[in-house]
């Protein structure tokens, strides 16, 4: 419902004002640019190594490759806006570009959640039922699960995008740092509370549904590991799960902190909200390729081989 003291108008572009008050925009912009470049480098490296080595065409590595694709998509949607805003001073963004970036951003977010859940079940099956692992989780089933997660994400975010596209806007100002669903709802001349219900349900589904599932897989893994008599086997299994545990922590920690602070009545100012949004976008996608590249033996070994070969060619 439109508010009585404002008049809706056709908006062709938005002006992002959420970071106008920052004194050191260039430094923050440079930091985001470096982080984004590292994400592209790390994720692209994982994709290229896995795609080029037939020995890595297995469920675990297919899931890692899917995660890398999502990381690139997820961070690009927000980072390009932030870099243009902070380094080039481009505050204007077209309406359709903003809607598109919102769609890609939230699609990446939900697909990242699905990817971590699927990877948790992959590790659980590999550790608790190793003899049947290759018959339970074949490559075709892996691709089917990944495709299903993407289709669910597209359908869910498509509904949110449709809601946003029908909202009336009274002014072109976005008071946060980039385009996402809550920012666009707050910019519309409507009572925002009813429109936050779908996004709240989505967040509760991600936090209250997927996170307990991931924890349940770790309970099963711990139960299996404790029963092992082989100490070396225990260390290997723990090492295998550590990369995923780091990825899960980096993804869920900012969301849980934000949710808990809101529930206990802590009010975050604009700077704190923007900082939490930027951290929750960049840090998981920076850590994912790093931990999987350096902690996964096969990927690390393949990367070292490529570097040694390139060095030998350069010397010749």
C-alpha positions in Angstrom: 0.0 0.0 0.0 1.3 3.5 -0.9 2.0 5.9 1.8 -0.4 8.9 1.7 2.3 11.6 1.8 4.3 10.4 -1.2 3.6 9.8 -4.9 5.0 6.8 -6.8 7.1 7.6 -9.9 8.8 5.6 -12.6 12.4 5.0 -11.6 14.9 4.4 -14.4 18.0 4.4 -12.1 19.0 4.4 -8.5 21.6 6.4 -6.6 23.6 4.4 -4.0 24.2 6.6 -0.9 25.1 4.0 1.7 28.9 4.7 1.6 28.8 8.5 1.1 29.8 9.1 4.7 33.0 7.0 4.7 36.2 9.1 4.9 38.5 6.6 3.1 36.5 5.3 0.2 39.6 4.7 -2.0 41.3 2.4 0.6 38.2 0.3 1.1 37.6 0.2 -2.7 41.2 -1.0 -3.2 40.9 -3.6 -0.5 37.7 -4.9 -2.1 39.3 -4.9 -5.6 42.3 -7.0 -4.3 39.9 -9.4 -2.5 37.7 -9.8 -5.5 40.8 -10.4 -7.7 42.0 -13.1 -5.3 38.6 -14.7 -5.4 38.6 -14.8 -9.2 42.1 -16.2 -9.2 41.5 -18.9 -6.6 38.1 -20.0 -7.9 39.3 -20.0 -11.6 42.3 -22.0 -10.6 40.2 -24.7 -8.9 37.8 -24.8 -11.9 40.6 -25.1 -14.4 42.5 -27.8 -12.4 39.4 -29.9 -11.9 38.1 -29.6 -15.4 41.5 -30.4 -17.0 42.4 -33.5 -14.9 40.2 -36.5 -15.7 41.3 -38.2 -12.4 39.4 -35.4 -10.6 36.1 -36.0 -12.4 34.6 -37.4 -9.2 31.7 -36.2 -7.0 33.9 -34.5 -4.4 35.7 -32.4 -7.0 32.6 -31.7 -9.0 31.1 -30.2 -5.9 34.2 -28.1 -5.3 34.0 -26.9 -9.0 30.3 -26.0 -8.5 31.2 -24.1 -5.3 33.9 -22.1 -7.3 31.4 -21.2 -10.0 28.9 -20.0 -7.3 31.6 -18.0 -5.5 32.5 -16.1 -8.7 28.9 -15.3 -9.5 28.0 -14.4 -5.9 30.9 -12.0 -5.4 30.8 -10.4 -8.9 27.2 -9.2 -8.4 28.2 -7.1 -5.4 31.9 -6.5 -5.8 31.6 -4.8 -9.2 29.1 -2.3 -7.8 31.2 -1.6 -4.8 34.4 -1.2 -6.8 32.7 1.2 -9.2 31.2 3.2 -6.3 34.3 3.5 -4.2 37.1 3.7 -6.8 35.4 5.4 -9.7 32.7 7.3 -7.8 29.9 5.8 -9.9 26.9 6.2 -7.6 24.2 5.7 -10.3 23.0 2.2 -11.4 20.1 1.6 -13.8 16.9 0.0 -12.5 17.2 -3.1 -14.6 20.9 -3.5 -13.8 20.1 -3.3 -10.0 17.3 -5.8 -10.3 19.5 -8.2 -12.3 22.4 -7.9 -9.8 19.9 -8.5 -6.9 18.8 -11.7 -8.7 22.3 -13.0 -9.2 23.4 -12.0 -5.7 20.6 -13.9 -4.0 20.8 -16.8 -6.4 24.5 -17.1 -5.5 23.7 -16.9 -1.8 21.1 -19.7 -1.9 23.1 -21.9 -4.3 26.1 -21.5 -2.0 24.0 -22.8 0.9 22.9 -25.8 -1.2 26.4 -26.5 -2.3 27.7 -26.6 1.3 24.8 -28.9 2.3 25.5 -31.3 -0.6 29.2 -31.3 0.2 28.4 -32.1 3.8 26.4 -35.2 2.7 29.2 -36.1 0.3 31.7 -36.2 3.1 29.3 -38.1 5.4 28.7 -40.8 2.8 32.4 -41.1 2.0 33.4 -41.5 5.6 30.5 -43.5 7.1 29.9 -45.8 4.1 33.1 -45.8 2.0 32.5 -49.2 0.4 29.2 -48.1 -1.2 30.2 -44.4 -1.8 30.8 -44.8 -5.5 27.5 -46.6 -6.0 25.5 -44.2 -3.9 26.9 -41.0 -5.3 27.7 -41.4 -9.0 28.8 -38.5 -11.2 25.4 -38.4 -12.9 23.6 -38.2 -9.5 26.0 -35.5 -8.5 25.2 -33.4 -11.6 21.5 -34.0 -11.0 21.7 -32.8 -7.4 23.6 -29.7 -8.5 21.1 -28.9 -11.3 18.2 -29.4 -8.9 19.8 -27.0 -6.4 20.2 -24.3 -9.1 16.6 -24.8 -10.4 15.2 -24.4 -6.8 17.4 -21.3 -6.3 16.2 -19.8 -9.6 12.5 -20.5 -8.8 12.8 -19.0 -5.3 14.7 -15.9 -6.2 12.5 -15.5 -9.3 9.5 -15.0 -6.9 11.4 -12.4 -4.9 12.5 -10.6 -8.0 8.9 -10.5 -9.2 7.8 -8.9 -5.9 10.5 -6.3 -6.2 9.7 -5.5 -9.8 6.1 -4.7 -9.0 6.9 -2.3 -6.1 6.3 1.5 -6.6 9.3 3.8 -5.9 9.0 7.4 -4.7 12.7 8.3 -4.7 15.8 6.8 -6.4 18.0 6.6 -3.3 19.4 3.3 -2.0 20.8 3.8 1.5 23.0 0.7 1.5 26.1 -0.4 -0.4 24.7 -2.5 -3.2 21.4 -4.0 -4.6 19.7 -6.7 -2.6 16.1 -7.5 -1.7 15.9 -5.7 1.7 17.6 -2.6 0.3 15.1 -2.3 -2.6 12.1 -3.0 -0.3 13.2 -0.2 1.9 13.6 2.2 -1.1 10.0 1.6 -2.2 7.1 3.8 -0.9 5.3 0.9 0.8 5.1 -0.5 4.3 8.1 -2.8 4.2 7.1 -5.2 6.9 4.7 -7.4 4.7 7.4 -7.6 2.0 10.0 -8.8 4.5 7.9 -12.0 5.2 9.2 -13.9 2.1 12.8 -13.0 2.7 12.5 -13.9 6.4 11.0 -17.3 5.5 14.0 -17.8 3.1 16.5 -16.9 5.8 14.9 -19.2 8.3 14.9 -22.0 5.7 18.6 -21.5 5.1 19.6 -21.1 8.8 16.9 -23.3 10.4 16.9 -26.0 7.7 20.2 -26.4 6.1 22.5 -25.5 9.0 21.0 -28.2 11.3 21.3 -30.7 8.4 25.0 -29.9 8.1 25.5 -30.2 11.8 23.7 -33.6 11.7 26.2 -34.9 9.1 29.1 -33.8 11.3 27.5 -35.7 14.3 27.4 -38.8 12.1 31.0 -38.2 10.9 32.3 -37.8 14.5 30.4 -40.9 15.6 32.1 -42.9 12.7 35.6 -41.4 13.4 35.4 -42.1 17.2 34.7 -45.8 16.4 37.9 -46.1 14.3 40.8 -47.9 15.9 43.2 -46.6 13.4 44.7 -43.2 14.6 46.1 -42.4 11.2 42.6 -43.0 9.6 41.1 -40.6 12.2 43.5 -37.8 11.3 42.9 -38.3 7.6 39.1 -38.1 8.0 39.4 -35.0 10.2 41.7 -33.4 7.7 39.2 -34.2 4.9 36.3 -32.4 6.8 38.3 -29.4 8.0 38.1 -27.6 4.7 34.4 -27.9 4.6 34.1 -26.9 8.2 36.0 -23.7 7.5 33.7 -23.0 4.5 30.6 -23.6 6.6 31.8 -21.3 9.4 32.7 -18.4 7.0 29.3 -18.7 5.4 27.0 -19.0 8.4 28.9 -17.0 11.1 28.0 -13.5 9.7 24.3 -14.6 9.2 24.1 -16.0 12.7 25.7 -13.0 14.2 23.3 -10.7 12.4 20.3 -12.8 13.3 21.3 -13.1 17.0 22.1 -9.4 17.4 18.7 -8.5 15.9 16.9 -10.9 18.1 18.5 -9.6 21.3 17.6 -6.0 20.4 21.0 -4.7 19.3 20.5 -2.0 16.7 23.2 -1.8 14.0 24.0 1.6 12.4 24.4 2.0 8.7 28.2 1.5 8.8 27.9 -1.7 10.8 25.2 -3.1 8.5 27.2 -2.3 5.4 30.3 -3.9 6.9 28.4 -7.1 7.8 27.0 -7.3 4.3 30.4 -6.8 2.7 32.1 -9.3 5.0 29.3 -12.0 4.5 29.7 -11.5 0.7 33.5 -11.5 0.3 35.0 -13.6 3.1 33.3 -16.9 2.3 34.1 -16.7 -1.4 37.7 -15.8 -0.5 38.2 -18.6 2.0 36.5 -21.4 -0.1 39.1 -21.5 -3.0 41.9 -21.0 -0.6 41.2 -23.9 1.8 40.2 -26.3 -1.0 43.2 -25.4 -3.1 45.8 -25.7 -0.3 44.2 -28.4 1.8 43.0 -30.8 -0.9 46.0 -33.0 -1.7 45.0 -33.8 -5.3 44.3 -30.1 -6.2 47.5 -28.9 -4.4 49.6 -31.6 -6.1 48.2 -30.8 -9.6 48.8 -27.0 -9.0 52.4 -27.6 -8.0 53.0 -29.7 -11.1 51.6 -27.0 -13.3 53.8 -24.3 -11.6 56.9 -26.5 -11.9 56.2 -27.1 -15.6 55.6 -23.4 -16.3 58.8 -22.6 -14.4 60.8 -25.1 -16.4 59.4 -23.8 -19.7 60.3 -20.2 -18.6 63.9 -21.2 -17.8 64.3 -22.8 -21.3 
